[in-house]
């Protein structure tokens, strides 16, 4: 009977070791995914920032042109 218990104990220790390795791998994957998400957000922000600035300049330019057009249309004479 002692041989059977030793065998079971050995198998349980092996399973516990495997579970620790799986948990470690999952933790590493989760940290990597978080890091990749952070990098993606930074890249998207770096790309959108200049586009937003150009859009703002374009909107200002269009507003100036519309103001001039309105002045011409409302000019008496």
Biopython code that builds the backbone (N, CA, C, O; Angstrom):
import numpy as np
from Bio.PDB.StructureBuilder import StructureBuilder

atoms = [
    (1, "UNK", "N", (0.825, -1.191, 0.000)),
    (1, "UNK", "CA", (0.000, 0.000, 0.000)),
    (1, "UNK", "C", (0.869, 1.255, 0.000)),
    (1, "UNK", "O", (0.479, 2.267, -0.582)),
    (2, "UNK", "N", (2.046, 1.210, 0.644)),
    (2, "UNK", "CA", (2.930, 2.375, 0.729)),
    (2, "UNK", "C", (3.452, 2.760, -0.644)),
    (2, "UNK", "O", (3.647, 3.942, -0.926)),
    (3, "UNK", "N", (3.681, 1.769, -1.501)),
    (3, "UNK", "CA", (4.175, 2.057, -2.851)),
    (3, "UNK", "C", (3.134, 2.851, -3.621)),
    (3, "UNK", "O", (3.497, 3.769, -4.356)),
    (4, "UNK", "N", (1.877, 2.537, -3.481)),
    (4, "UNK", "CA", (0.809, 3.257, -4.163)),
    (4, "UNK", "C", (0.723, 4.705, -3.700)),
    (4, "UNK", "O", (0.532, 5.608, -4.515)),
    (5, "UNK", "N", (0.863, 4.931, -2.399)),
    (5, "UNK", "CA", (0.822, 6.306, -1.882)),
    (5, "UNK", "C", (2.022, 7.116, -2.352)),
    (5, "UNK", "O", (1.890, 8.296, -2.677)),
    (6, "UNK", "N", (3.179, 6.490, -2.386)),
    (6, "UNK", "CA", (4.375, 7.175, -2.880)),
    (6, "UNK", "C", (4.202, 7.568, -4.347)),
    (6, "UNK", "O", (4.591, 8.658, -4.767)),
    (7, "UNK", "N", (3.621, 6.671, -5.095)),
    (7, "UNK", "CA", (3.377, 6.934, -6.523)),
    (7, "UNK", "C", (2.389, 8.090, -6.698)),
    (7, "UNK", "O", (2.588, 8.964, -7.542)),
    (8, "UNK", "N", (1.333, 8.086, -5.900)),
    (8, "UNK", "CA", (0.333, 9.158, -5.976)),
    (8, "UNK", "C", (0.948, 10.494, -5.555)),
    (8, "UNK", "O", (0.704, 11.525, -6.182)),
    (9, "UNK", "N", (1.744, 10.463, -4.489)),
    (9, "UNK", "CA", (2.392, 11.690, -4.008)),
    (9, "UNK", "C", (3.336, 12.249, -5.072)),
    (9, "UNK", "O", (3.384, 13.459, -5.293)),
    (10, "UNK", "N", (4.070, 11.379, -5.716)),
    (10, "UNK", "CA", (4.990, 11.793, -6.776)),
    (10, "UNK", "C", (4.216, 12.399, -7.946)),
    (10, "UNK", "O", (4.624, 13.416, -8.507)),
    (11, "UNK", "N", (3.096, 11.767, -8.311)),
    (11, "UNK", "CA", (2.280, 12.278, -9.417)),
    (11, "UNK", "C", (1.686, 13.640, -9.064)),
    (11, "UNK", "O", (1.639, 14.535, -9.909)),
    (12, "UNK", "N", (1.231, 13.802, -7.819)),
    (12, "UNK", "CA", (0.674, 15.089, -7.391)),
    (12, "UNK", "C", (1.729, 16.191, -7.412)),
    (12, "UNK", "O", (1.441, 17.315, -7.823)),
    (13, "UNK", "N", (2.925, 15.885, -6.982)),
    (13, "UNK", "CA", (4.009, 16.868, -7.013)),
    (13, "UNK", "C", (4.334, 17.261, -8.448)),
    (13, "UNK", "O", (4.593, 18.429, -8.741)),
    (14, "UNK", "N", (4.318, 16.291, -9.321)),
    (14, "UNK", "CA", (4.577, 16.565, -10.737)),
    (14, "UNK", "C", (3.487, 17.468, -11.318)),
    (14, "UNK", "O", (3.773, 18.415, -12.050)),
    (15, "UNK", "N", (2.234, 17.157, -10.978)),
    (15, "UNK", "CA", (1.108, 17.970, -11.460)),
    (15, "UNK", "C", (1.204, 19.388, -10.910)),
    (15, "UNK", "O", (0.963, 20.354, -11.633)),
    (16, "UNK", "N", (1.560, 19.516, -9.616)),
    (16, "UNK", "CA", (1.704, 20.849, -9.027)),
    (16, "UNK", "C", (2.810, 21.643, -9.717)),
    (16, "UNK", "O", (2.673, 22.843, -9.953)),
    (17, "UNK", "N", (3.890, 20.967, -10.031)),
    (17, "UNK", "CA", (4.982, 21.629, -10.766)),
    (17, "UNK", "C", (4.522, 22.101, -12.136)),
    (17, "UNK", "O", (4.825, 23.220, -12.550)),
    (18, "UNK", "N", (3.793, 21.246, -12.835)),
    (18, "UNK", "CA", (3.263, 21.608, -14.156)),
    (18, "UNK", "C", (2.312, 22.803, -14.050)),
    (18, "UNK", "O", (2.351, 23.710, -14.882)),
    (19, "UNK", "N", (1.462, 22.798, -13.026)),
    (19, "UNK", "CA", (0.525, 23.909, -12.843)),
    (19, "UNK", "C", (1.255, 25.212, -12.552)),
    (19, "UNK", "O", (0.846, 26.271, -13.030)),
    (20, "UNK", "N", (2.340, 25.145, -11.768)),
    (20, "UNK", "CA", (3.136, 26.355, -11.503)),
    (20, "UNK", "C", (3.739, 26.898, -12.801)),
    (20, "UNK", "O", (3.747, 28.106, -13.033)),
    (21, "UNK", "N", (4.241, 25.997, -13.638)),
    (21, "UNK", "CA", (4.820, 26.421, -14.919)),
    (21, "UNK", "C", (3.755, 27.053, -15.818)),
    (21, "UNK", "O", (4.014, 28.066, -16.467)),
    (22, "UNK", "N", (2.571, 26.466, -15.857)),
    (22, "UNK", "CA", (1.474, 27.006, -16.670)),
    (22, "UNK", "C", (1.069, 28.384, -16.160)),
    (22, "UNK", "O", (0.850, 29.301, -16.950)),
    (23, "UNK", "N", (0.968, 28.532, -14.832)),
    (23, "UNK", "CA", (0.599, 29.830, -14.246)),
    (23, "UNK", "C", (1.658, 30.877, -14.581)),
    (23, "UNK", "O", (1.325, 32.008, -14.937)),
    (24, "UNK", "N", (2.936, 30.501, -14.468)),
    (24, "UNK", "CA", (4.013, 31.427, -14.790)),
    (24, "UNK", "C", (3.926, 31.864, -16.249)),
    (24, "UNK", "O", (4.048, 33.052, -16.548)),
    (25, "UNK", "N", (3.717, 30.917, -17.153)),
    (25, "UNK", "CA", (3.614, 31.241, -18.581)),
    (25, "UNK", "C", (2.421, 32.163, -18.846)),
    (25, "UNK", "O", (2.518, 33.092, -19.648)),
    (26, "UNK", "N", (1.301, 31.905, -18.175)),
    (26, "UNK", "CA", (0.117, 32.756, -18.353)),
    (26, "UNK", "C", (0.388, 34.168, -17.835)),
    (26, "UNK", "O", (-0.038, 35.143, -18.455)),
    (27, "UNK", "N", (1.088, 34.288, -16.713)),
    (27, "UNK", "CA", (1.429, 35.611, -16.178)),
    (27, "UNK", "C", (2.337, 36.375, -17.138)),
    (27, "UNK", "O", (2.155, 37.572, -17.359)),
    (28, "UNK", "N", (3.311, 35.673, -17.703)),
    (28, "UNK", "CA", (4.221, 36.309, -18.662)),
    (28, "UNK", "C", (3.443, 36.755, -19.901)),
    (28, "UNK", "O", (3.653, 37.866, -20.389)),
    (29, "UNK", "N", (2.555, 35.912, -20.413)),
    (29, "UNK", "CA", (1.746, 36.264, -21.585)),
    (29, "UNK", "C", (0.881, 37.488, -21.297)),
    (29, "UNK", "O", (0.746, 38.373, -22.141)),
    (30, "UNK", "N", (0.298, 37.532, -20.099)),
    (30, "UNK", "CA", (-0.554, 38.667, -19.740)),
    (30, "UNK", "C", (0.267, 39.955, -19.684)),
    (30, "UNK", "O", (-0.175, 40.995, -20.171)),
    (31, "UNK", "N", (1.463, 39.886, -19.091)),
    (31, "UNK", "CA", (2.320, 41.074, -19.026)),
    (31, "UNK", "C", (2.750, 41.506, -20.431)),
    (31, "UNK", "O", (2.793, 42.700, -20.727)),
    (32, "UNK", "N", (3.064, 40.549, -21.285)),
    (32, "UNK", "CA", (3.453, 40.877, -22.660)),
    (32, "UNK", "C", (2.290, 41.522, -23.402)),
    (32, "UNK", "O", (2.484, 42.488, -24.141)),
    (33, "UNK", "N", (1.086, 40.995, -23.211)),
    (33, "UNK", "CA", (-0.084, 41.554, -23.886)),
    (33, "UNK", "C", (-0.329, 42.982, -23.414)),
    (33, "UNK", "O", (-0.652, 43.852, -24.223)),
    (34, "UNK", "N", (-0.180, 43.230, -22.130)),
    (34, "UNK", "CA", (-0.363, 44.587, -21.602)),
    (34, "UNK", "C", (0.680, 45.529, -22.184)),
    (34, "UNK", "O", (0.367, 46.669, -22.529)),
    (35, "UNK", "N", (1.904, 45.064, -22.292)),
    (35, "UNK", "CA", (2.976, 45.872, -22.864)),
    (35, "UNK", "C", (2.707, 46.166, -24.344)),
    (35, "UNK", "O", (2.911, 47.289, -24.805)),
    (36, "UNK", "N", (2.253, 45.162, -25.074)),
    (36, "UNK", "CA", (1.944, 45.366, -26.488)),
    (36, "UNK", "C", (0.785, 46.346, -26.656)),
    (36, "UNK", "O", (0.799, 47.170, -27.570)),
    (37, "UNK", "N", (-0.218, 46.264, -25.780)),
    (37, "UNK", "CA", (-1.349, 47.191, -25.830)),
    (37, "UNK", "C", (-0.866, 48.619, -25.571)),
    (37, "UNK", "O", (-1.273, 49.548, -26.268)),
    (38, "UNK", "N", (-0.004, 48.794, -24.579)),
    (38, "UNK", "CA", (0.529, 50.120, -24.266)),
    (38, "UNK", "C", (1.314, 50.676, -25.452)),
    (38, "UNK", "O", (1.185, 51.854, -25.786)),
    (39, "UNK", "N", (2.117, 49.840, -26.083)),
    (39, "UNK", "CA", (2.882, 50.284, -27.254)),
    (39, "UNK", "C", (1.953, 50.661, -28.399)),
    (39, "UNK", "O", (2.194, 51.648, -29.095)),
    (40, "UNK", "N", (0.896, 49.883, -28.599)),
    (40, "UNK", "CA", (-0.062, 50.185, -29.663)),
    (40, "UNK", "C", (-0.750, 51.522, -29.417)),
    (40, "UNK", "O", (-0.906, 52.324, -30.337)),
    (41, "UNK", "N", (-1.160, 51.760, -28.174)),
    (41, "UNK", "CA", (-1.805, 53.025, -27.826)),
    (41, "UNK", "C", (-0.851, 54.189, -28.090)),
    (41, "UNK", "O", (-1.265, 55.220, -28.621)),
    (42, "UNK", "N", (0.406, 54.034, -27.729)),
    (42, "UNK", "CA", (1.392, 55.094, -27.953)),
    (42, "UNK", "C", (1.583, 55.356, -29.446)),
    (42, "UNK", "O", (1.670, 56.511, -29.865)),
    (43, "UNK", "N", (1.648, 54.303, -30.244)),
    (43, "UNK", "CA", (1.819, 54.463, -31.692)),
    (43, "UNK", "C", (0.611, 55.151, -32.319)),
    (43, "UNK", "O", (0.766, 56.039, -33.158)),
    (44, "UNK", "N", (-0.586, 54.746, -31.917)),
    (44, "UNK", "CA", (-1.796, 55.362, -32.451)),
    (44, "UNK", "C", (-1.851, 56.833, -32.054)),
    (44, "UNK", "O", (-2.199, 57.685, -32.872)),
    (45, "UNK", "N", (-1.511, 57.134, -30.807)),
    (45, "UNK", "CA", (-1.490, 58.520, -30.348)),
    (45, "UNK", "C", (-0.490, 59.354, -31.127)),
    (45, "UNK", "O", (-0.775, 60.495, -31.491)),
    (46, "UNK", "N", (0.672, 58.790, -31.383)),
    (46, "UNK", "CA", (1.696, 59.511, -32.144)),
    (46, "UNK", "C", (1.241, 59.752, -33.583)),
    (46, "UNK", "O", (1.620, 60.753, -34.189)),
    (47, "UNK", "N", (0.445, 58.860, -34.125)),
    (47, "UNK", "CA", (-0.054, 59.024, -35.491)),
    (47, "UNK", "C", (-1.215, 60.016, -35.539)),
    (47, "UNK", "O", (-1.284, 60.850, -36.442)),
    (48, "UNK", "N", (-2.112, 59.929, -34.580)),
    (48, "UNK", "CA", (-3.299, 60.788, -34.576)),
    (48, "UNK", "C", (-2.957, 62.224, -34.221)),
    (48, "UNK", "O", (-3.592, 63.147, -34.732)),
    (49, "UNK", "N", (-1.973, 62.435, -33.361)),
    (49, "UNK", "CA", (-1.603, 63.782, -32.931)),
    (49, "UNK", "C", (-1.335, 64.726, -34.099)),
    (49, "UNK", "O", (-1.974, 65.775, -34.181)),
    (50, "UNK", "N", (-0.424, 64.399, -34.997)),
    (50, "UNK", "CA", (-0.155, 65.281, -36.138)),
    (50, "UNK", "C", (-1.370, 65.454, -37.057)),
    (50, "UNK", "O", (-1.579, 66.530, -37.616)),
    (51, "UNK", "N", (-2.161, 64.403, -37.209)),
    (51, "UNK", "CA", (-3.360, 64.511, -38.048)),
    (51, "UNK", "C", (-4.327, 65.509, -37.427)),
    (51, "UNK", "O", (-4.916, 66.325, -38.135)),
    (52, "UNK", "N", (-4.496, 65.449, -36.102)),
    (52, "UNK", "CA", (-5.369, 66.393, -35.411)),
    (52, "UNK", "C", (-4.887, 67.822, -35.561)),
    (52, "UNK", "O", (-5.686, 68.738, -35.754)),
    (53, "UNK", "N", (-3.586, 68.010, -35.473)),
    (53, "UNK", "CA", (-3.018, 69.356, -35.631)),
    (53, "UNK", "C", (-3.266, 69.877, -37.041)),
    (53, "UNK", "O", (-3.611, 71.046, -37.215)),
    (54, "UNK", "N", (-3.096, 69.031, -38.043)),
    (54, "UNK", "CA", (-3.353, 69.455, -39.427)),
    (54, "UNK", "C", (-4.823, 69.767, -39.646)),
    (54, "UNK", "O", (-5.164, 70.728, -40.335)),
    (55, "UNK", "N", (-5.689, 68.958, -39.061)),
    (55, "UNK", "CA", (-7.124, 69.232, -39.186)),
    (55, "UNK", "C", (-7.489, 70.564, -38.541)),
    (55, "UNK", "O", (-8.313, 71.311, -39.069)),
    (56, "UNK", "N", (-6.880, 70.853, -37.413)),
    (56, "UNK", "CA", (-7.151, 72.127, -36.741)),
    (56, "UNK", "C", (-6.684, 73.301, -37.593)),
    (56, "UNK", "O", (-7.390, 74.303, -37.708)),
    (57, "UNK", "N", (-5.511, 73.186, -38.185)),
    (57, "UNK", "CA", (-5.026, 74.251, -39.072)),
    (57, "UNK", "C", (-5.937, 74.409, -40.288)),
    (57, "UNK", "O", (-6.231, 75.527, -40.709)),
    (58, "UNK", "N", (-6.378, 73.288, -40.844)),
    (58, "UNK", "CA", (-7.281, 73.338, -41.991)),
    (58, "UNK", "C", (-8.601, 74.015, -41.607)),
    (58, "UNK", "O", (-9.128, 74.824, -42.370)),
    (59, "UNK", "N", (-9.137, 73.684, -40.420)),
    (59, "UNK", "CA", (-10.397, 74.288, -39.970)),
    (59, "UNK", "C", (-10.233, 75.795, -39.786)),
    (59, "UNK", "O", (-11.122, 76.564, -40.150)),
    (60, "UNK", "N", (-9.102, 76.221, -39.223)),
    (60, "UNK", "CA", (-8.845, 77.655, -39.064)),
    (60, "UNK", "C", (-8.773, 78.346, -40.423)),
    (60, "UNK", "O", (-9.323, 79.431, -40.611)),
    (61, "UNK", "N", (-8.089, 77.705, -41.362)),
    (61, "UNK", "CA", (-7.958, 78.264, -42.716)),
    (61, "UNK", "C", (-9.340, 78.389, -43.374)),
    (61, "UNK", "O", (-9.651, 79.410, -43.987)),
    (62, "UNK", "N", (-10.153, 77.354, -43.241)),
    (62, "UNK", "CA", (-11.496, 77.393, -43.834)),
    (62, "UNK", "C", (-12.360, 78.460, -43.167)),
    (62, "UNK", "O", (-13.149, 79.126, -43.838)),
    (63, "UNK", "N", (-12.217, 78.625, -41.877)),
    (63, "UNK", "CA", (-12.984, 79.648, -41.172)),
    (63, "UNK", "C", (-12.606, 81.044, -41.662)),
    (63, "UNK", "O", (-13.473, 81.900, -41.840)),
    (64, "UNK", "N", (-11.316, 81.271, -41.878)),
    (64, "UNK", "CA", (-10.869, 82.551, -42.420)),
    (64, "UNK", "C", (-11.457, 82.787, -43.807)),
    (64, "UNK", "O", (-11.927, 83.885, -44.105)),
    (65, "UNK", "N", (-11.433, 81.781, -44.637)),
    (65, "UNK", "CA", (-11.974, 81.918, -45.999)),
    (65, "UNK", "C", (-13.484, 82.174, -45.961)),
    (65, "UNK", "O", (-14.001, 82.991, -46.723)),
    (66, "UNK", "N", (-14.182, 81.471, -45.072)),
    (66, "UNK", "CA", (-15.624, 81.693, -44.953)),
    (66, "UNK", "C", (-15.931, 83.106, -44.441)),
    (66, "UNK", "O", (-16.900, 83.730, -44.873)),
    (67, "UNK", "N", (-15.110, 83.597, -43.530)),
    (67, "UNK", "CA", (-15.300, 84.966, -43.037)),
    (67, "UNK", "C", (-15.114, 85.970, -44.173)),
    (67, "UNK", "O", (-15.892, 86.915, -44.303)),
    (68, "UNK", "N", (-14.086, 85.766, -44.992)),
    (68, "UNK", "CA", (-13.863, 86.668, -46.131)),
    (68, "UNK", "C", (-15.010, 86.588, -47.127)),
    (68, "UNK", "O", (-15.454, 87.615, -47.640)),
    (69, "UNK", "N", (-15.496, 85.384, -47.407)),
    (69, "UNK", "CA", (-16.612, 85.198, -48.318)),
    (69, "UNK", "C", (-17.879, 85.872, -47.780)),
    (69, "UNK", "O", (-18.614, 86.524, -48.522)),
    (70, "UNK", "N", (-18.113, 85.704, -46.496)),
    (70, "UNK", "CA", (-19.282, 86.347, -45.879)),
    (70, "UNK", "C", (-19.169, 87.861, -45.954)),
    (70, "UNK", "O", (-20.160, 88.552, -46.187)),
    (71, "UNK", "N", (-17.955, 88.376, -45.755)),
    (71, "UNK", "CA", (-17.749, 89.834, -45.840)),
    (71, "UNK", "C", (-18.037, 90.327, -47.260)),
    (71, "UNK", "O", (-18.630, 91.390, -47.441)),
    (72, "UNK", "N", (-17.621, 89.562, -48.257)),
    (72, "UNK", "CA", (-17.876, 89.947, -49.644)),
    (72, "UNK", "C", (-19.386, 89.919, -49.959)),
    (72, "UNK", "O", (-19.898, 90.790, -50.662)),
    (73, "UNK", "N", (-20.077, 88.914, -49.433)),
    (73, "UNK", "CA", (-21.499, 88.768, -49.729)),
    (73, "UNK", "C", (-22.350, 89.810, -48.996)),
    (73, "UNK", "O", (-23.416, 90.189, -49.482)),
    (74, "UNK", "N", (-21.902, 90.260, -47.866)),
    (74, "UNK", "CA", (-22.674, 91.242, -47.093)),
    (74, "UNK", "C", (-22.210, 92.664, -47.339)),
    (74, "UNK", "O", (-22.767, 93.597, -46.761)),
    (75, "UNK", "N", (-21.214, 92.852, -48.176)),
    (75, "UNK", "CA", (-20.680, 94.170, -48.481)),
    (75, "UNK", "C", (-21.724, 94.957, -49.284)),
    (75, "UNK", "O", (-22.229, 94.463, -50.292)),
    (76, "UNK", "N", (-22.040, 96.156, -48.849)),
    (76, "UNK", "CA", (-23.028, 96.934, -49.608)),
    (76, "UNK", "C", (-22.436, 97.408, -50.938)),
    (76, "UNK", "O", (-21.253, 97.732, -51.043)),
    (77, "UNK", "N", (-23.281, 97.433, -51.913)),
    (77, "UNK", "CA", (-22.886, 98.009, -53.179)),
    (77, "UNK", "C", (-22.552, 97.048, -54.185)),
    (77, "UNK", "O", (-22.200, 97.422, -55.304)),
]
sb = StructureBuilder()
sb.init_structure("model")
sb.init_model(0)
sb.init_chain("A")
sb.init_seg("    ")
for serial, (resi, resn, name, xyz) in enumerate(atoms, 1):
    if name == "N":
        sb.init_residue(resn, " ", resi, " ")
    sb.init_atom(name, np.array(xyz, "f"), 0.0, 1.0, " ", f" {name:<3s}", serial, name[0])
structure = sb.get_structure()
